[in-house]
């Protein structure tokens, strides 16, 4: 019996395979560790900038490089998940993540720290598509919303803990302790997985297309690097003195090269997918529902990652809060997002995506528009309320988007759909960080050069950056009306309809 046959039988079962559930929980533990690591960094970056003497746009590379690396790694996972076993991929991902965390812990300076973040991201980039693809293969369609809600609950605990933990550490200890706490959790996940992880489905011996890997790395890398170089603008050029090429010019070159290579990459995949050898099978875009869902996901990722990276900079540099206070402002929303996960999943299974997605995207857009009015005197209570509302909107958006997008695909395209979804999410997130931080930094630098105090100079930069994110978020609101529940979830064989 093939893995497709096995999956088809499971799709008709009411209960989830116990062995499959065990694998999902092991993957959730690993995902928790990876997300905990990522969410500690936003609060820590202002401290790292100060300790290592970095400009804001340079320190931001500790986040941007992480997302960029994931965007380079994730396109290969559609192939990897078919070629290698679940166990092999899990162990490789967790070894890479643990090694990267160790490198960050002992890093003597910025360059080695950045290298550690890249190694961490290589492991994280494999882990998330593995979790999503496994979920789709072992959970029957009529229960996917409920399970995605449980996933949301578990992985929302990490954003709830991460910023507050980071703030507490930075208030009393060195930034190295952030990695010192994540490392034993990562090693424990690795050891538990080595003992209990089993294989699901079957592998197929397909050769990897090396030119496609190189093309995707240059394409996505060039796009995100190009965007990041627009930070600072004239300030960066002035700081370079007589440099032969400005950051803006180098960014424009990288962006053009990335876009051209992306076009070449797409053409090669369209050719290779005819013989089922594509690194990233683009037939997933033949599903209108999948395409609309991942466009919304990308737009939300752009506004979310950009806003959540800019927010700690604003709170600490403009409002004057310390790292722990900044973390506490983010805490209630993350906890509420986790608690709402199972509820959102059950609503999705019963009512479909629009009941959640339309109001969810509206709430996110409204919250970011409020952020676009901030000043150095904005009360912290208002910021906490807005962040909590935004988290509710995210909870209402993510469960239907994950479930409706991947559920719209044929089973053999799940791994490629997950790779496409996660790739676009990371590229959009990195672009959001680059655009918002570039806007904030350029206005901040211009104000400082005009003799304006840093806090007063940073406020208009934050307002302008948040306004850009808010305007972009309106597109996701408009598109949310067009997402529907996949047909296989509307009515199951044997009459298990909703």
VENSUL-V643475 format. One record per backbone hydrogen bond with DSSP energy under -0.5 kcal/mol. CO is the residue of the C=O (numbers start at 1). NH is the residue of the N-H. If there is no record, write none. Layout:
co	nh
CO	NH
CO	NH
This chain:
co	nh
2	6
3	7
4	8
5	9
6	10
7	11
8	12
9	12
10	13
17	21
18	22
19	23
20	24
21	25
22	26
23	27
24	28
25	29
26	30
27	31
28	32
29	33
30	34
31	35
32	36
33	37
34	38
35	39
36	40
37	40
38	41
38	42
40	44
41	45
44	48
45	49
46	50
47	51
48	52
49	53
49	54
55	58
55	59
56	60
58	61
59	62
60	63
60	64
61	65
63	67
64	68
65	69
66	70
67	71
68	72
69	73
70	74
71	75
73	76
74	77
74	78
76	80
77	81
79	82
79	83
80	84
82	204
85	89
86	90
87	91
88	92
89	93
90	94
91	95
92	96
93	97
94	98
95	99
96	100
97	101
98	102
99	103
100	104
101	105
102	106
103	107
104	107
109	113
110	114
111	115
112	116
113	117
114	118
115	119
116	120
117	121
118	122
119	123
120	124
121	125
122	126
123	127
124	128
125	129
126	130
127	131
128	132
129	133
130	134
131	135
132	136
133	137
134	138
135	139
138	17
138	140
140	143
141	144
143	147
144	148
145	149
146	150
147	151
148	152
149	153
150	154
151	155
152	156
153	157
154	157
154	158
155	159
156	160
157	161
158	162
159	163
161	165
162	166
163	167
164	168
165	169
166	170
167	171
167	324
168	172
169	172
169	173
174	177
175	178
175	179
176	179
176	180
177	181
178	182
179	183
180	184
181	185
182	186
183	187
184	188
185	189
186	190
187	191
188	192
189	193
190	194
191	195
192	196
193	197
204	206
208	210
209	212
209	213
210	214
211	215
212	216
213	217
214	218
215	219
216	220
217	221
218	222
219	223
220	224
221	225
222	226
223	227
224	228
225	229
227	230
228	231
232	235
233	237
234	238
235	239
236	240
238	241
240	242
246	250
247	251
248	252
249	253
250	254
251	255
252	256
253	257
254	258
255	259
256	260
257	261
258	262
259	263
260	264
261	265
262	266
263	267
264	268
265	269
266	270
267	271
268	272
269	273
271	274
272	275
272	277
273	276
280	282
281	284
282	285
283	286
284	287
286	288
287	291
288	292
289	293
290	294
291	295
292	296
293	297
294	298
295	299
296	300
297	301
298	302
299	303
300	304
301	305
302	306
303	307
304	308
305	309
306	310
307	311
308	312
309	313
310	314
311	315
312	316
313	317
314	318
314	319
315	320
315	321
322	326
323	327
324	328
325	329
326	330
327	331
328	332
330	334
331	335
332	336
333	337
334	338
335	339
336	340
337	341
338	341
340	344
341	345
342	346
343	347
344	348
345	349
346	350
347	351
347	352
348	352
353	356
353	357
354	358
356	360
357	361
358	362
359	363
360	364
361	365
362	366
363	367
364	368
365	369
366	370
367	371
368	372
370	373
371	374
375	378
379	383
380	384
381	385
382	386
383	387
384	388
385	389
386	390
387	391
388	392
389	393
390	394
391	395
392	396
393	397
394	397
394	398
395	399
397	401
398	402
399	403
400	404
401	405
402	406
403	407
404	408
405	408
406	409
410	413
411	414
413	417
414	418
415	419
416	420
417	421
418	422
419	423
420	424
421	425
422	426
423	427
424	428
425	429
426	430
427	431
428	432
429	433
430	434
431	435
432	436
433	437
434	438
435	439
436	440
437	441
438	232
438	442
439	443
440	444
441	445
442	446
443	447
444	448
445	449
446	450
447	452
448	451
453	457
454	458
455	459
456	460
457	461
458	462
459	463
460	464
461	465
462	466
463	467
464	468
465	469
466	470
467	471
468	472
469	473
470	474
471	474
472	475
472	476
473	477
474	478
475	479
476	480
478	481
479	482
480	483
486	489
486	490
487	490
487	491
490	498
492	495
492	496
495	497
496	492
